[in-house]
Amino acid sequence: NCPSESQVRPVAKMANDLGIETVAECVENELTRDKLLGMEIDYAQGFYLGRPAPLSTLFRQSDQRR
């Protein structure tokens, strides 16, 4: 299950205060992404940002971009 905003916000604040980078999971839509940006989350993952893929596929895509 994905955590609620009330769970994420204090953890994000504490991490930011301590200078620790943060990663949010379960980013399923634009609203969630925008809320996380407002909480200064550093990184995110989820279906809104991209579908899961095998590492070999990701490496091929990376090589093609070079």
All heavy atoms as TSV, in Angstrom:
chain	resi	resn	atom	element	x	y	z
A	1	ASN	N	N	0.822	-1.187	0.000
A	1	ASN	CA	C	0.000	0.000	0.000
A	1	ASN	C	C	0.868	1.254	0.000
A	1	ASN	O	O	1.931	1.290	0.610
A	1	ASN	CB	C	-0.903	0.025	1.213
A	1	ASN	CG	C	-2.004	-0.990	1.145
A	1	ASN	OD1	O	-2.311	-1.530	0.088
A	1	ASN	ND2	N	-2.605	-1.257	2.264
A	2	CYS	N	N	0.354	2.253	-0.642
A	2	CYS	CA	C	1.068	3.532	-0.696
A	2	CYS	C	C	0.761	4.354	0.545
A	2	CYS	O	O	-0.361	4.361	1.036
A	2	CYS	CB	C	0.640	4.304	-1.940
A	2	CYS	SG	S	1.048	3.441	-3.462
A	3	PRO	N	N	1.755	5.052	1.066
A	3	PRO	CA	C	1.524	5.875	2.253
A	3	PRO	C	C	0.676	7.101	1.933
A	3	PRO	O	O	0.646	7.577	0.797
A	3	PRO	CB	C	2.926	6.285	2.687
A	3	PRO	CG	C	3.752	6.175	1.457
A	3	PRO	CD	C	3.133	5.096	0.624
A	4	SER	N	N	0.022	7.620	2.937
A	4	SER	CA	C	-0.795	8.819	2.776
A	4	SER	C	C	0.072	10.064	2.894
A	4	SER	O	O	1.206	10.019	3.378
A	4	SER	CB	C	-1.894	8.857	3.838
A	4	SER	OG	O	-1.308	9.061	5.100
A	5	GLU	N	N	-0.489	11.182	2.470
A	5	GLU	CA	C	0.226	12.457	2.578
A	5	GLU	C	C	0.608	12.748	4.022
A	5	GLU	O	O	1.708	13.251	4.297
A	5	GLU	CB	C	-0.637	13.582	2.013
A	5	GLU	CG	C	0.046	14.922	2.030
A	5	GLU	CD	C	-0.793	16.036	1.416
A	5	GLU	OE1	O	-1.831	15.753	0.799
A	5	GLU	OE2	O	-0.387	17.197	1.570
A	6	SER	N	N	-0.270	12.416	4.960
A	6	SER	CA	C	0.018	12.685	6.374
A	6	SER	C	C	1.174	11.833	6.886
A	6	SER	O	O	1.811	12.185	7.878
A	6	SER	CB	C	-1.228	12.463	7.235
A	6	SER	OG	O	-1.638	11.114	7.179
A	7	GLN	N	N	1.483	10.734	6.222
A	7	GLN	CA	C	2.638	9.917	6.590
A	7	GLN	C	C	3.906	10.425	5.907
A	7	GLN	O	O	4.987	10.382	6.489
A	7	GLN	CB	C	2.403	8.459	6.206
A	7	GLN	CG	C	1.300	7.790	6.992
A	7	GLN	CD	C	0.959	6.438	6.419
A	7	GLN	OE1	O	0.706	6.293	5.229
A	7	GLN	NE2	N	0.960	5.424	7.283
A	8	VAL	N	N	3.775	10.883	4.668
A	8	VAL	CA	C	4.930	11.291	3.879
A	8	VAL	C	C	5.465	12.646	4.331
A	8	VAL	O	O	6.684	12.841	4.441
A	8	VAL	CB	C	4.583	11.323	2.378
A	8	VAL	CG1	C	5.728	11.891	1.554
A	8	VAL	CG2	C	4.217	9.928	1.893
A	9	ARG	N	N	4.582	13.586	4.580
A	9	ARG	CA	C	5.000	14.962	4.887
A	9	ARG	C	C	6.008	15.059	6.046
A	9	ARG	O	O	7.060	15.690	5.900
A	9	ARG	CB	C	3.783	15.842	5.137
A	9	ARG	CG	C	4.119	17.319	5.243
A	9	ARG	CD	C	2.889	18.195	5.267
A	9	ARG	NE	N	2.123	18.162	4.032
A	9	ARG	CZ	C	2.463	18.780	2.906
A	9	ARG	NH1	N	3.574	19.476	2.854
A	9	ARG	NH2	N	1.703	18.711	1.838
A	10	PRO	N	N	5.761	14.443	7.216
A	10	PRO	CA	C	6.751	14.586	8.301
A	10	PRO	C	C	8.078	13.891	7.999
A	10	PRO	O	O	9.140	14.373	8.386
A	10	PRO	CB	C	6.060	13.964	9.520
A	10	PRO	CG	C	4.917	13.188	8.990
A	10	PRO	CD	C	4.558	13.754	7.658
A	11	VAL	N	N	8.032	12.776	7.292
A	11	VAL	CA	C	9.268	12.081	6.931
A	11	VAL	C	C	10.063	12.936	5.942
A	11	VAL	O	O	11.289	13.070	6.064
A	11	VAL	CB	C	8.965	10.682	6.346
A	11	VAL	CG1	C	10.227	10.033	5.816
A	11	VAL	CG2	C	8.298	9.801	7.399
A	12	ALA	N	N	9.367	13.535	4.970
A	12	ALA	CA	C	10.031	14.402	3.999
A	12	ALA	C	C	10.669	15.600	4.693
A	12	ALA	O	O	11.806	15.976	4.389
A	12	ALA	CB	C	9.037	14.864	2.938
A	13	LYS	N	N	9.962	16.198	5.642
A	13	LYS	CA	C	10.510	17.352	6.368
A	13	LYS	C	C	11.753	16.972	7.156
A	13	LYS	O	O	12.767	17.667	7.117
A	13	LYS	CB	C	9.455	17.942	7.306
A	13	LYS	CG	C	10.026	18.991	8.254
A	13	LYS	CD	C	9.221	20.222	8.335
A	13	LYS	CE	C	9.744	21.286	9.254
A	13	LYS	NZ	N	11.151	21.542	9.284
A	14	MET	N	N	11.679	15.849	7.856
A	14	MET	CA	C	12.818	15.400	8.641
A	14	MET	C	C	14.018	15.114	7.728
A	14	MET	O	O	15.143	15.530	8.022
A	14	MET	CB	C	12.462	14.146	9.435
A	14	MET	CG	C	13.597	13.645	10.306
A	14	MET	SD	S	13.153	12.235	11.342
A	14	MET	CE	C	12.669	11.027	10.130
A	15	ALA	N	N	13.778	14.432	6.618
A	15	ALA	CA	C	14.864	14.129	5.684
A	15	ALA	C	C	15.470	15.409	5.122
A	15	ALA	O	O	16.697	15.543	5.045
A	15	ALA	CB	C	14.349	13.239	4.556
A	16	ASN	N	N	14.628	16.352	4.749
A	16	ASN	CA	C	15.136	17.633	4.233
A	16	ASN	C	C	15.954	18.367	5.293
A	16	ASN	O	O	17.018	18.902	4.996
A	16	ASN	CB	C	13.990	18.516	3.737
A	16	ASN	CG	C	13.426	18.049	2.420
A	16	ASN	OD1	O	14.144	17.538	1.577
A	16	ASN	ND2	N	12.130	18.216	2.239
A	17	ASP	N	N	15.478	18.382	6.526
A	17	ASP	CA	C	16.201	19.047	7.617
A	17	ASP	C	C	17.572	18.410	7.852
A	17	ASP	O	O	18.525	19.091	8.221
A	17	ASP	CB	C	15.396	19.006	8.916
A	17	ASP	CG	C	14.166	19.902	8.883
A	17	ASP	OD1	O	14.039	20.729	7.950
A	17	ASP	OD2	O	13.324	19.763	9.802
A	18	LEU	N	N	17.655	17.099	7.630
A	18	LEU	CA	C	18.902	16.372	7.856
A	18	LEU	C	C	19.773	16.281	6.596
A	18	LEU	O	O	20.859	15.712	6.639
A	18	LEU	CB	C	18.597	14.958	8.362
A	18	LEU	CG	C	17.934	14.881	9.735
A	18	LEU	CD1	C	17.482	13.456	10.031
A	18	LEU	CD2	C	18.888	15.376	10.802
A	19	GLY	N	N	19.260	16.804	5.476
A	19	GLY	CA	C	20.019	16.747	4.228
A	19	GLY	C	C	20.050	15.372	3.590
A	19	GLY	O	O	20.975	15.044	2.841
A	20	ILE	N	N	19.042	14.566	3.863
A	20	ILE	CA	C	18.951	13.213	3.310
A	20	ILE	C	C	18.063	13.254	2.069
A	20	ILE	O	O	16.961	13.811	2.104
A	20	ILE	CB	C	18.361	12.240	4.356
A	20	ILE	CG1	C	19.270	12.176	5.579
A	20	ILE	CG2	C	18.124	10.867	3.751
A	20	ILE	CD1	C	18.671	11.426	6.751
A	21	GLU	N	N	18.537	12.651	0.973
A	21	GLU	CA	C	17.724	12.598	-0.243
A	21	GLU	C	C	16.560	11.628	-0.042
A	21	GLU	O	O	16.684	10.630	0.675
A	21	GLU	CB	C	18.570	12.157	-1.434
A	21	GLU	CG	C	19.583	13.206	-1.842
A	21	GLU	CD	C	20.326	12.818	-3.092
A	21	GLU	OE1	O	20.655	11.631	-3.279
A	21	GLU	OE2	O	20.585	13.723	-3.906
A	22	THR	N	N	15.443	11.919	-0.705
A	22	THR	CA	C	14.238	11.119	-0.548
A	22	THR	C	C	13.764	10.575	-1.893
A	22	THR	O	O	13.973	11.190	-2.936
A	22	THR	CB	C	13.115	11.959	0.071
A	22	THR	OG1	O	12.984	13.175	-0.690
A	22	THR	CG2	C	13.410	12.299	1.515
A	23	VAL	N	N	13.107	9.413	-1.830
A	23	VAL	CA	C	12.515	8.784	-3.000
A	23	VAL	C	C	11.079	8.416	-2.648
A	23	VAL	O	O	10.837	7.744	-1.651
A	23	VAL	CB	C	13.265	7.495	-3.411
A	23	VAL	CG1	C	12.625	6.865	-4.637
A	23	VAL	CG2	C	14.734	7.769	-3.650
A	24	ALA	N	N	10.138	8.856	-3.465
A	24	ALA	CA	C	8.730	8.513	-3.256
A	24	ALA	C	C	8.316	7.433	-4.240
A	24	ALA	O	O	8.673	7.475	-5.413
A	24	ALA	CB	C	7.856	9.739	-3.451
A	25	GLU	N	N	7.573	6.480	-3.753
A	25	GLU	CA	C	6.995	5.442	-4.597
A	25	GLU	C	C	5.515	5.738	-4.782
A	25	GLU	O	O	4.967	6.627	-4.150
A	25	GLU	CB	C	7.170	4.075	-3.947
A	25	GLU	CG	C	8.613	3.673	-3.761
A	25	GLU	CD	C	8.758	2.323	-3.085
A	25	GLU	OE1	O	7.832	1.911	-2.358
A	25	GLU	OE2	O	9.797	1.683	-3.290
A	26	CYS	N	N	4.873	4.985	-5.651
A	26	CYS	CA	C	3.418	5.055	-5.855
A	26	CYS	C	C	2.976	6.371	-6.493
A	26	CYS	O	O	1.878	6.857	-6.200
A	26	CYS	CB	C	2.665	4.843	-4.554
A	26	CYS	SG	S	2.955	3.248	-3.779
A	27	VAL	N	N	3.805	6.969	-7.326
A	27	VAL	CA	C	3.387	8.195	-8.018
A	27	VAL	C	C	2.532	7.757	-9.207
A	27	VAL	O	O	3.048	7.345	-10.235
A	27	VAL	CB	C	4.600	9.038	-8.459
A	27	VAL	CG1	C	4.132	10.307	-9.155
A	27	VAL	CG2	C	5.464	9.373	-7.261
A	28	GLU	N	N	1.223	7.839	-9.033
A	28	GLU	CA	C	0.277	7.302	-10.011
A	28	GLU	C	C	-0.404	8.387	-10.838
A	28	GLU	O	O	-1.100	8.070	-11.807
A	28	GLU	CB	C	-0.791	6.470	-9.299
A	28	GLU	CG	C	-0.232	5.376	-8.403
A	28	GLU	CD	C	0.506	4.289	-9.165
A	28	GLU	OE1	O	0.096	3.977	-10.288
A	28	GLU	OE2	O	1.492	3.759	-8.621
A	29	ASN	N	N	-0.228	9.652	-10.463
A	29	ASN	CA	C	-0.900	10.713	-11.216
A	29	ASN	C	C	-0.202	12.055	-10.995
A	29	ASN	O	O	0.686	12.176	-10.145
A	29	ASN	CB	C	-2.385	10.795	-10.828
A	29	ASN	CG	C	-2.572	10.975	-9.336
A	29	ASN	OD1	O	-2.018	11.894	-8.740
A	29	ASN	ND2	N	-3.343	10.085	-8.729
A	30	GLU	N	N	-0.622	13.044	-11.773
A	30	GLU	CA	C	-0.006	14.367	-11.726
A	30	GLU	C	C	-0.207	15.044	-10.366
A	30	GLU	O	O	0.705	15.713	-9.857
A	30	GLU	CB	C	-0.581	15.232	-12.844
A	30	GLU	CG	C	0.074	16.570	-12.992
A	30	GLU	CD	C	-0.455	17.349	-14.193
A	30	GLU	OE1	O	-1.484	16.966	-14.784
A	30	GLU	OE2	O	0.169	18.366	-14.523
A	31	LEU	N	N	-1.367	14.877	-9.775
A	31	LEU	CA	C	-1.644	15.489	-8.478
A	31	LEU	C	C	-0.664	14.996	-7.414
A	31	LEU	O	O	-0.111	15.787	-6.649
A	31	LEU	CB	C	-3.089	15.199	-8.046
A	31	LEU	CG	C	-3.502	15.732	-6.681
A	31	LEU	CD1	C	-3.394	17.253	-6.628
A	31	LEU	CD2	C	-4.914	15.280	-6.346
A	32	THR	N	N	-0.434	13.692	-7.383
A	32	THR	CA	C	0.520	13.125	-6.429
A	32	THR	C	C	1.923	13.671	-6.679
A	32	THR	O	O	2.618	14.075	-5.747
A	32	THR	CB	C	0.526	11.593	-6.520
A	32	THR	OG1	O	-0.792	11.105	-6.233
A	32	THR	CG2	C	1.521	10.976	-5.554
A	33	ARG	N	N	2.332	13.707	-7.956
A	33	ARG	CA	C	3.650	14.247	-8.300
A	33	ARG	C	C	3.792	15.685	-7.816
A	33	ARG	O	O	4.795	16.053	-7.217
A	33	ARG	CB	C	3.883	14.179	-9.802
A	33	ARG	CG	C	5.299	14.626	-10.195
A	33	ARG	CD	C	5.388	15.172	-11.568
A	33	ARG	NE	N	4.480	16.311	-11.719
A	33	ARG	CZ	C	4.204	16.843	-12.881
A	33	ARG	NH1	N	4.688	16.350	-13.989
A	33	ARG	NH2	N	3.390	17.881	-12.961
A	34	ASP	N	N	2.769	16.493	-8.059
A	34	ASP	CA	C	2.819	17.902	-7.669
A	34	ASP	C	C	2.907	18.065	-6.144
A	34	ASP	O	O	3.633	18.915	-5.644
A	34	ASP	CB	C	1.622	18.662	-8.229
A	34	ASP	CG	C	1.671	18.793	-9.737
A	34	ASP	OD1	O	2.739	18.528	-10.346
A	34	ASP	OD2	O	0.635	19.153	-10.325
A	35	LYS	N	N	2.156	17.249	-5.412
A	35	LYS	CA	C	2.223	17.308	-3.946
A	35	LYS	C	C	3.620	16.943	-3.454
A	35	LYS	O	O	4.152	17.562	-2.542
A	35	LYS	CB	C	1.185	16.379	-3.323
A	35	LYS	CG	C	-0.221	16.908	-3.400
A	35	LYS	CD	C	-1.181	15.992	-2.694
A	35	LYS	CE	C	-2.578	16.566	-2.733
A	35	LYS	NZ	N	-3.510	15.773	-1.925
A	36	LEU	N	N	4.223	15.924	-4.065
A	36	LEU	CA	C	5.563	15.504	-3.669
A	36	LEU	C	C	6.592	16.583	-3.984
A	36	LEU	O	O	7.521	16.808	-3.208
A	36	LEU	CB	C	5.929	14.190	-4.352
A	36	LEU	CG	C	5.103	12.987	-3.894
A	36	LEU	CD1	C	5.342	11.803	-4.814
A	36	LEU	CD2	C	5.410	12.626	-2.456
A	37	LEU	N	N	6.430	17.256	-5.110
A	37	LEU	CA	C	7.325	18.363	-5.444
A	37	LEU	C	C	7.229	19.454	-4.384
A	37	LEU	O	O	8.233	20.029	-3.977
A	37	LEU	CB	C	6.985	18.938	-6.822
A	37	LEU	CG	C	7.423	18.114	-8.026
A	37	LEU	CD1	C	6.813	18.669	-9.308
A	37	LEU	CD2	C	8.934	18.079	-8.132
A	38	GLY	N	N	6.021	19.718	-3.925
A	38	GLY	CA	C	5.811	20.720	-2.882
A	38	GLY	C	C	6.440	20.326	-1.550
A	38	GLY	O	O	6.769	21.187	-0.735
A	39	MET	N	N	6.614	19.028	-1.339
A	39	MET	CA	C	7.257	18.538	-0.118
A	39	MET	C	C	8.764	18.400	-0.296
A	39	MET	O	O	9.454	17.921	0.596
A	39	MET	CB	C	6.667	17.182	0.274
A	39	MET	CG	C	5.268	17.242	0.786
A	39	MET	SD	S	4.759	15.592	1.328
A	39	MET	CE	C	3.411	15.287	0.212
A	40	GLU	N	N	9.259	18.811	-1.440
A	40	GLU	CA	C	10.690	18.748	-1.765
A	40	GLU	C	C	11.241	17.328	-1.747
A	40	GLU	O	O	12.366	17.075	-1.305
A	40	GLU	CB	C	11.489	19.659	-0.837
A	40	GLU	CG	C	11.077	21.118	-0.957
A	40	GLU	CD	C	11.895	22.038	-0.071
A	40	GLU	OE1	O	13.112	21.817	0.060
A	40	GLU	OE2	O	11.294	22.969	0.485
A	41	ILE	N	N	10.449	16.381	-2.252
A	41	ILE	CA	C	10.928	15.012	-2.454
A	41	ILE	C	C	11.909	15.050	-3.617
A	41	ILE	O	O	11.660	15.687	-4.636
A	41	ILE	CB	C	9.752	14.066	-2.763
A	41	ILE	CG1	C	8.754	14.033	-1.601
A	41	ILE	CG2	C	10.240	12.677	-3.124
A	41	ILE	CD1	C	9.263	13.390	-0.333
A	42	ASP	N	N	13.035	14.352	-3.489
A	42	ASP	CA	C	14.098	14.429	-4.498
A	42	ASP	C	C	13.842	13.561	-5.728
A	42	ASP	O	O	14.134	13.972	-6.855
A	42	ASP	CB	C	15.438	14.029	-3.872
A	42	ASP	CG	C	15.822	14.971	-2.749
A	42	ASP	OD1	O	16.032	16.154	-3.028
A	42	ASP	OD2	O	15.887	14.509	-1.591
A	43	TYR	N	N	13.347	12.360	-5.518
A	43	TYR	CA	C	13.154	11.416	-6.617
A	43	TYR	C	C	11.795	10.745	-6.461
A	43	TYR	O	O	11.261	10.671	-5.353
A	43	TYR	CB	C	14.241	10.338	-6.612
A	43	TYR	CG	C	15.633	10.896	-6.693
A	43	TYR	CD1	C	16.398	11.074	-5.543
A	43	TYR	CD2	C	16.184	11.269	-7.912
A	43	TYR	CE1	C	17.678	11.600	-5.603
A	43	TYR	CE2	C	17.463	11.794	-7.989
A	43	TYR	CZ	C	18.199	11.953	-6.831
A	43	TYR	OH	O	19.456	12.480	-6.904
A	44	ALA	N	N	11.283	10.237	-7.566
A	44	ALA	CA	C	9.988	9.562	-7.514
A	44	ALA	C	C	9.949	8.428	-8.519
A	44	ALA	O	O	10.680	8.432	-9.512
A	44	ALA	CB	C	8.863	10.551	-7.810
A	45	GLN	N	N	9.075	7.477	-8.247
A	45	GLN	CA	C	8.840	6.390	-9.183
A	45	GLN	C	C	7.372	6.004	-9.110
A	45	GLN	O	O	6.715	6.215	-8.104
A	45	GLN	CB	C	9.735	5.193	-8.874
A	45	GLN	CG	C	9.512	4.574	-7.516
A	45	GLN	CD	C	10.527	3.489	-7.209
A	45	GLN	OE1	O	11.693	3.615	-7.525
A	45	GLN	NE2	N	10.068	2.428	-6.583
A	46	GLY	N	N	6.876	5.492	-10.195
A	46	GLY	CA	C	5.481	5.069	-10.239
A	46	GLY	C	C	4.964	5.068	-11.656
A	46	GLY	O	O	5.625	5.554	-12.586
A	47	PHE	N	N	3.786	4.523	-11.849
A	47	PHE	CA	C	3.223	4.353	-13.189
A	47	PHE	C	C	3.026	5.678	-13.918
A	47	PHE	O	O	3.084	5.723	-15.136
A	47	PHE	CB	C	1.892	3.597	-13.132
A	47	PHE	CG	C	2.065	2.133	-12.868
A	47	PHE	CD1	C	1.461	1.553	-11.771
A	47	PHE	CD2	C	2.823	1.338	-13.706
A	47	PHE	CE1	C	1.609	0.196	-11.519
A	47	PHE	CE2	C	2.977	-0.008	-13.463
A	47	PHE	CZ	C	2.366	-0.594	-12.362
A	48	TYR	N	N	2.805	6.763	-13.199
A	48	TYR	CA	C	2.645	8.060	-13.876
A	48	TYR	C	C	3.936	8.453	-14.584
A	48	TYR	O	O	3.919	9.092	-15.625
A	48	TYR	CB	C	2.239	9.137	-12.873
A	48	TYR	CG	C	2.116	10.506	-13.500
A	48	TYR	CD1	C	1.046	10.794	-14.345
A	48	TYR	CD2	C	3.057	11.491	-13.269
A	48	TYR	CE1	C	0.930	12.043	-14.938
A	48	TYR	CE2	C	2.950	12.745	-13.849
A	48	TYR	CZ	C	1.881	13.010	-14.695
A	48	TYR	OH	O	1.768	14.246	-15.288
A	49	LEU	N	N	5.055	8.079	-14.017
A	49	LEU	CA	C	6.362	8.471	-14.549
A	49	LEU	C	C	6.924	7.461	-15.536
A	49	LEU	O	O	7.771	7.803	-16.355
A	49	LEU	CB	C	7.341	8.672	-13.390
A	49	LEU	CG	C	6.890	9.720	-12.382
A	49	LEU	CD1	C	7.747	9.661	-11.141
A	49	LEU	CD2	C	6.912	11.102	-13.000
A	50	GLY	N	N	6.494	6.222	-15.464
A	50	GLY	CA	C	6.978	5.205	-16.399
A	50	GLY	C	C	6.586	3.815	-15.937
A	50	GLY	O	O	6.501	3.535	-14.749
A	51	ARG	N	N	6.360	2.957	-16.907
A	51	ARG	CA	C	5.993	1.571	-16.622
A	51	ARG	C	C	7.227	0.774	-16.217
A	51	ARG	O	O	8.332	1.043	-16.693
A	51	ARG	CB	C	5.371	0.921	-17.865
A	51	ARG	CG	C	4.045	1.525	-18.254
A	51	ARG	CD	C	2.976	0.970	-17.396
A	51	ARG	NE	N	1.682	1.537	-17.738
A	51	ARG	CZ	C	0.671	1.522	-16.915
A	51	ARG	NH1	N	0.779	0.978	-15.738
A	51	ARG	NH2	N	-0.470	2.045	-17.252
A	52	PRO	N	N	7.061	-0.226	-15.355
A	52	PRO	CA	C	8.191	-1.084	-15.015
A	52	PRO	C	C	8.728	-1.770	-16.270
A	52	PRO	O	O	7.972	-2.097	-17.187
A	52	PRO	CB	C	7.583	-2.121	-14.064
A	52	PRO	CG	C	6.331	-1.498	-13.557
A	52	PRO	CD	C	5.835	-0.607	-14.650
A	53	ALA	N	N	10.033	-1.958	-16.308
A	53	ALA	CA	C	10.667	-2.611	-17.456
A	53	ALA	C	C	11.901	-3.354	-16.972
A	53	ALA	O	O	12.519	-2.973	-15.981
A	53	ALA	CB	C	11.057	-1.563	-18.493
A	54	PRO	N	N	12.279	-4.409	-17.691
A	54	PRO	CA	C	13.504	-5.123	-17.337
A	54	PRO	C	C	14.717	-4.198	-17.472
A	54	PRO	O	O	14.734	-3.306	-18.334
A	54	PRO	CB	C	13.581	-6.251	-18.366
A	54	PRO	CG	C	12.208	-6.372	-18.942
A	54	PRO	CD	C	11.583	-5.018	-18.819
A	55	LEU	N	N	15.716	-4.404	-16.651
A	55	LEU	CA	C	16.918	-3.580	-16.719
A	55	LEU	C	C	17.548	-3.618	-18.102
A	55	LEU	O	O	18.048	-2.606	-18.588
A	55	LEU	CB	C	17.936	-4.035	-15.671
A	55	LEU	CG	C	17.695	-3.557	-14.256
A	55	LEU	CD1	C	18.728	-4.142	-13.317
A	55	LEU	CD2	C	17.717	-2.047	-14.178
A	56	SER	N	N	17.520	-4.776	-18.742
A	56	SER	CA	C	18.133	-4.875	-20.071
A	56	SER	C	C	17.469	-3.903	-21.047
A	56	SER	O	O	18.149	-3.291	-21.875
A	56	SER	CB	C	18.036	-6.310	-20.598
A	56	SER	OG	O	16.681	-6.724	-20.660
A	57	THR	N	N	16.176	-3.713	-20.944
A	57	THR	CA	C	15.464	-2.760	-21.799
A	57	THR	C	C	15.903	-1.339	-21.482
A	57	THR	O	O	16.148	-0.542	-22.381
A	57	THR	CB	C	13.938	-2.890	-21.594
A	57	THR	OG1	O	13.547	-4.226	-21.893
A	57	THR	CG2	C	13.172	-1.922	-22.467
A	58	LEU	N	N	16.019	-1.019	-20.208
A	58	LEU	CA	C	16.437	0.319	-19.818
A	58	LEU	C	C	17.856	0.618	-20.286
A	58	LEU	O	O	18.152	1.721	-20.737
A	58	LEU	CB	C	16.320	0.492	-18.308
A	58	LEU	CG	C	14.906	0.373	-17.737
A	58	LEU	CD1	C	14.942	0.420	-16.223
A	58	LEU	CD2	C	14.013	1.467	-18.280
A	59	PHE	N	N	18.750	-0.373	-20.184
A	59	PHE	CA	C	20.127	-0.171	-20.642
A	59	PHE	C	C	20.166	0.038	-22.153
A	59	PHE	O	O	20.913	0.879	-22.647
A	59	PHE	CB	C	21.021	-1.340	-20.246
A	59	PHE	CG	C	21.344	-1.366	-18.777
A	59	PHE	CD1	C	21.261	-2.536	-18.054
A	59	PHE	CD2	C	21.730	-0.213	-18.107
A	59	PHE	CE1	C	21.564	-2.566	-16.708
A	59	PHE	CE2	C	22.041	-0.231	-16.751
A	59	PHE	CZ	C	21.950	-1.416	-16.050
A	60	ARG	N	N	19.363	-0.710	-22.909
A	60	ARG	CA	C	19.310	-0.521	-24.370
A	60	ARG	C	C	18.838	0.878	-24.705
A	60	ARG	O	O	19.397	1.539	-25.576
A	60	ARG	CB	C	18.386	-1.568	-25.016
A	60	ARG	CG	C	19.062	-2.857	-25.354
A	60	ARG	CD	C	18.238	-3.691	-26.333
A	60	ARG	NE	N	16.879	-3.943	-25.902
A	60	ARG	CZ	C	16.506	-4.933	-25.102
A	60	ARG	NH1	N	17.395	-5.755	-24.627
A	60	ARG	NH2	N	15.240	-5.099	-24.772
A	61	GLN	N	N	17.812	1.351	-24.024
A	61	GLN	CA	C	17.305	2.694	-24.280
A	61	GLN	C	C	18.353	3.740	-23.961
A	61	GLN	O	O	18.523	4.706	-24.682
A	61	GLN	CB	C	16.031	2.950	-23.467
A	61	GLN	CG	C	14.844	2.158	-23.924
A	61	GLN	CD	C	13.655	2.297	-22.989
A	61	GLN	OE1	O	13.753	2.870	-21.891
A	61	GLN	NE2	N	12.512	1.767	-23.397
A	62	SER	N	N	19.085	3.531	-22.876
A	62	SER	CA	C	20.141	4.460	-22.479
A	62	SER	C	C	21.249	4.495	-23.529
A	62	SER	O	O	21.739	5.559	-23.896
A	62	SER	CB	C	20.704	4.060	-21.126
A	62	SER	OG	O	21.783	4.886	-20.776
A	63	ASP	N	N	21.643	3.331	-24.034
A	63	ASP	CA	C	22.686	3.256	-25.068
A	63	ASP	C	C	22.250	3.938	-26.345
A	63	ASP	O	O	23.052	4.582	-27.022
A	63	ASP	CB	C	23.055	1.802	-25.358
A	63	ASP	CG	C	23.835	1.155	-24.216
A	63	ASP	OD1	O	24.350	1.901	-23.356
A	63	ASP	OD2	O	23.886	-0.096	-24.170
A	64	GLN	N	N	20.963	3.830	-26.696
A	64	GLN	CA	C	20.453	4.437	-27.928
A	64	GLN	C	C	20.442	5.961	-27.838
A	64	GLN	O	O	20.536	6.641	-28.838
A	64	GLN	CB	C	19.051	3.925	-28.235
A	64	GLN	CG	C	19.034	2.466	-28.634
A	64	GLN	CD	C	17.630	1.909	-28.736
A	64	GLN	OE1	O	16.644	2.569	-28.409
A	64	GLN	NE2	N	17.525	0.657	-29.180
A	65	ARG	N	N	20.333	6.504	-26.647
A	65	ARG	CA	C	20.291	7.956	-26.467
A	65	ARG	C	C	21.669	8.588	-26.592
A	65	ARG	O	O	21.790	9.776	-26.805
A	65	ARG	CB	C	19.697	8.306	-25.107
A	65	ARG	CG	C	18.229	8.013	-25.020
A	65	ARG	CD	C	17.657	8.441	-23.680
A	65	ARG	NE	N	16.311	7.935	-23.544
A	65	ARG	CZ	C	15.805	7.482	-22.410
A	65	ARG	NH1	N	16.540	7.465	-21.317
A	65	ARG	NH2	N	14.583	7.034	-22.363
A	66	ARG	N	N	22.697	7.808	-26.440
A	66	ARG	CA	C	24.075	8.347	-26.488
A	66	ARG	C	C	24.519	8.626	-27.873
A	66	ARG	O	O	24.254	8.487	-28.872
A	66	ARG	CB	C	25.053	7.376	-25.856
A	66	ARG	CG	C	24.862	7.324	-24.373
A	66	ARG	CD	C	25.867	6.414	-23.752
A	66	ARG	NE	N	25.484	6.197	-22.371
A	66	ARG	CZ	C	26.080	5.335	-21.614
A	66	ARG	NH1	N	27.063	4.613	-22.044
A	66	ARG	NH2	N	25.691	5.190	-20.370
